[in-house]
Amino acid sequence: MTATRFTPRQIILHWLSAILVLLIITLPYASDLLAPLFGGVGGVFTLHKSLGLLVLVLTVLRLLVRARDGAPQLLPGDARLQRVAAKSGHALLYALLLLMPLTGLLFGKRPVNLFWLVEIGPLPVEDGVRELAKTFHVTAQYLLFALILGHAGVAIWHHRVQRDGVLRAMLPERG
């Protein structure tokens, strides 16, 4: 029998990642507002970088869980274009969830203070690599924004227009 839902562990990891990514995106844009809460703008970026590395770990975990548990076939067999678009969009989202924290770590010249607990020194890379990583990180954020909006928009379209179980498959089951 084909699964009609993601596993509870996949659902938890998805929504935890989503919340953290939205927070990570918000932090730099609200740094002036949040700076007093975190001891200055540096503290805001400490949290931004720490959460980014947490998302990197969660993304690796999500990929391992997905490889183990699989994914339900939610689209009908004749929806080939939708399946290709969904797989491509998810692959690009996963790639960015891996690359954004890695490039953020690569371009930093100062140590990363992981949740104010552990200091990770800057990676020993050449300035050209740092500059390339920074350019990618700063530019790719807009692709990530577009993918997140598209992902949410398509989920809502499936729920409201198609009225299929695509969105419900990623929501916690009602008790």
N, C-alpha and C positions, 0 to 999 in steps of 0.2 A: 504494500500500500504506500502511496506517495504522501509524504508529510504535507500538511496544509498550514503549518506554523513553524516559526523558528523555535529553537529550544529556549527554555527559560534562561540559560546561561548566555545565549546569543542576544537575547532581548536585553538583559541587564547590561552586558558589555556595550551594546549599541547605544542605549540611552545614556549611560554613564559617559561614553565618548562624546556623544552629541552635546551634553551639558558642558563638559569640560572644554570642548572646541569653541562653543559659543562664548564661554567665559574668557578663554585665551584670546579670542578675536576682540572682545570688548576691552580688555585691560589696556592695551596701548592707546586706544582712542579715548579712553577715560582716565589716562594717567594723571592729568592735572587735578582732576576731581578726587581721585583715589589716593594720591600721594600722601596726604596727611594720615591716612589710615595705615600706611605701610612704611612710614618713616622716610618718605621721599619717593621721587620717581624711580630711583634705583630699586627700591623695595617692590614697586609695582612690576618692574621687569624681572625681578627675582621670581615672583610668583608666576609671571608669564612663561618664563623659561622652565621653571619647575613643572608646571602643568603641561607644558609642551613635551617634556621628557616622559611624563606620566602617560600622556596620550600615545607616545611612541611605544611604550611597553604594552599598553592596552591594545594597540593596533596589532602588534606581533601576536599577542594572546588571542585576539579576535580571529586572526588568520589561522592560527593553530586550531582553535575551536571549530572554525568553519571547515577546515580540512578534515577534522575528525567527525563532526556531526553532519556535514553537508549543508545544503540549503533546500528549502522546499521549492517545488516547481509550481509557482503561483499563477503563471500566465498560461493561457490555453495554447495548445499545440500549434495553432495556425497564426499565432502572434509572433512570428519569427523576428520581425523588425523591432518589436518592443523588447524581446528577449536580448537581442544584440545590443540595443541601446542601454538596457538595464545592466547588462554585464560590463559594457564599456564604461558606463558612468560609475559603477561600483569599483571597477579596477582603477580608474583615475582617482576616485576619492581615497581608496586605500593607498595608492602611490603617494598622493599628497600628504596623507596622514603620517606616512613614513618619512618623506623627504623634507617636509617643513621643519620638524624638530631637528633632523640631522643637519640641515643647512643652517638653522639657527645656532646650533652648537658649533658648527664649523667656522662661521664668520666672526664669532666673538673673540676678542683679544684679551678679555678679562676672565677670571675664573667664574664659573656658575656656582652659585650657592644654592644647592638643592634643598628647597623648603627650609632654608636657614639652618640646616642640620649638617650637611656634608658639602665640602667644597670640591668641585671638579675643575681642575686646571684647564686653561685653554689648550686646544689641540695644536700640536706642532705642525702647522701647515704654512705654506708660503702665502705671502700677501695676495698674490694673484688668485689663489684658490679661495682665500677669504672673500675677496671682492666678488668673485663669481658666485659663491654661496650666498652672499648678501643680496646680490642682484636677483638671483633666483628666488630667495625667501621673500623679498619685498614685492617682487612682481607676481609670483605665484599665488600670493594671498588673494588677489582679485579673481583668479581662476577658482580658488577654493570657495570664495564667497558665491560665485556663480553656480558652482556645483551644489553647494548646500541649498541655495534657493531653488535650484532645479529639482533636487532630490525631494525637498519638502513639497514643492509644487506638484510634482508627479504623484507623490503619495496622496495628497489631498484630491487630485484629479481622479485617481483610482477609487478613492473612497466616495467622493461626491458625485462624479459623473459616471464612471464605470460601475460603481456599486459592487465591486468584487471584494475579495478578502485580502488584497495585497497589504493595505495598511494594518488591518486587524491582525495579520500574521506577525507583525512586529510589535504589537501592543500586548501588555500583560493581560492574561486571561482574567475575565471577570469571575468573581467568586460566587 
